[in-house]
Amino acid sequence: MDQPKTAWGTDAERVDAERRLEEAVHRELEDYYRAGKPPWDTGVTPPELVALVEGRGAMPPGRALELGCGTGTNATYLARHGWEVVAVDLIDRAVRKAREKADAAGVAVRVLCGDATRLDELDVPGPYDLFFDLSCHCGIPPHRRDAYAAGLTHRAAPGARLLMFGYGPEAFDDPISGVTADELRARFAGWELVDVTPGTNPVPTFWFTLRRTTGKA
Ligand SMILES: C[S@@+](CC[C@H](N)C(=O)[O-])C[C@H]1O[C@@H](n2cnc3c(N)ncnc32)[C@H](O)[C@@H]1O
């Protein structure tokens, strides 16, 4: 029997193209970590996270889940400030470094190697009060982003916050990367986009704050 046709061709062709895209992203990320210190690995916790944790009206420490934690600078920062932290990254080299960083700081962080869009495959039931994403979501292939949003939504405590930094689509020379406020409003059902603050980078970047509203997604 013929496969149903979509804009991509058959469903099987679409699934295959999506799988190959995920593999390509994985390889590219692995190459960055294999080559040494990736350009984003500054070792500096951004002031936007510091403000949320230590600033006026700071959130009280609770449970945090970091998506795409890299070498763990911010997961360790959160743990040092009393948060119970789980941190996830796709690349095992990054995960190993994140574990070492937490150990060296003498704090407990559960660092898991896995896919932020497939949280059901990890032992991360939540609920979480804070989700932190420093330029992970903006690099996730579009076909996995609804699963990312659903994973967070299912694990969000009432009123949970998502602090996300992302590059705008203009910052990339490919047609799939980047994030916008409109995308987040549409994708994160059951959340309110409460703040969008432009970043200070030479290309378009944004700090997004979303708050889980009550009720179903
Ligand atoms: C731009 S880097 C930022 C890393 C870290 N947040 C930092 O600021 O140093 C994006 C990170 O997200 C991770 N990542 C990308 N896609 C992911 C996914 N689907 N699940 C988990 N981690 C992912 C990458 O391996 C990488 O460490």
The ligand as an ORCA input file, in Angstrom:
! r2SCAN-3c Opt
* xyz 0 1
  C      24.656     26.587     23.436
  S      24.994     25.288     24.510
  C      24.769     26.042     26.091
  C      25.268     25.190     27.223
  C      25.076     25.782     28.609
  N      23.686     26.101     28.853
  C      25.956     26.993     28.777
  O      25.425     28.104     28.703
  O      27.161     26.831     28.918
  C      23.534     24.292     24.363
  C      23.616     23.047     25.204
  O      22.409     22.326     25.085
  C      22.697     20.956     24.881
  N      21.575     20.385     24.129
  C      21.217     20.644     22.870
  N      20.113     19.963     22.540
  C      19.779     19.254     23.643
  C      18.738     18.356     23.944
  N      17.806     18.035     23.048
  N      18.684     17.833     25.171
  C      19.624     18.137     26.109
  N      20.634     18.984     25.874
  C      20.711     19.534     24.652
  C      24.008     20.939     24.144
  O      24.709     19.726     24.262
  C      24.737     22.108     24.782
  O      25.470     21.718     25.916
*
